[in-house]
Amino acid sequence: MRLPKTPLDLLDLDLPRGEPWGYAFAQSLLKAPWAWRALRPTPGLLQLIRQDLEVLSLELEGRRREYPLADLGERPPHPAEEGALAALLTRDPEALARVLQAHGPYPFALYRAFRFAGEVRPLERYRLPREDELLGYEEQLKALRANALRFLSGKPALHTLLYGARGTGKSTATKSLLHLREARMVEVEPKALAHLEDLLERLTLLPHRFFLFLDDLSLDPKEESFHHLKALLEGSLEGPPENVLLLATSNRRHLVRQTGENPLPGADPTAWDELQDTLALSERFGLVLTFPPFDKTLYLKAVAHHLGRSLTPEEEREALRFALQKAFSGRVARQFARSLL
């Protein structure tokens, strides 16, 4: 278990307000080699944890005497940090196991947003879209939010595909779900799709519910990740864990880069079967929300929305010129609005 030894070692940690040595040791407990096993503790594991707590509590006393420090952090302590520190001070392995069962090990105990690129990395700071940032897709946002709330409340919910033109706000709509209480999100990088099983094996052990965010999904039917994702959604014995909901955005309705010519059912059975196999991936998303392109009226309305005021006739002309080489979209409207601020 890696422990900070000098005050300089504390500077790289995301510590809360309060005595820094105690919370640094508490975070080390959340990162301990046995932290995941402690989610289902056995008598032998509890004995091992007790031995570690006895040693660590003595080390903590020594650090406090040698390097007394005031606050280093600015945020309030997380309940997981408070619980781990209390368990350390009382040398109570059962209490520490309960903390891990309630909050999970690091980093899931302390953060709500993550990126997965083969390994999970917490996002300590991320841009959370304003809840009123998107314009023109009220029905889509309503359906997305209702499905997400069902999932977070433990009710059956549908894996969701947000499909539409570039810059219409599909990713923004998905990220805005982090406004919901108890929401947690893991964004999966495309190159990490082949390692989804490793991620899901971890997530299924945790007490939280996770949105698994697959942004700008565009797959080649010949790639292994295509068939892996298709089986994961519905076609395998395991399927996604009950505490994970997939949210994918794509500019392609069927999520594939190319399907070739569309054969007739009886003309070429092999080609027909391959096409059906390709189209089956998008059909495994129970909820498909379409984000159509902006027209001129909605584009100008979005510019005014981002500015918080009406446009002058000259600004309208400038806004239309700005979109000439791009397109009418929410993203372009936001970019033009920023150029006026």
Disulfide bonds with the S-S distance in Angstrom:
none
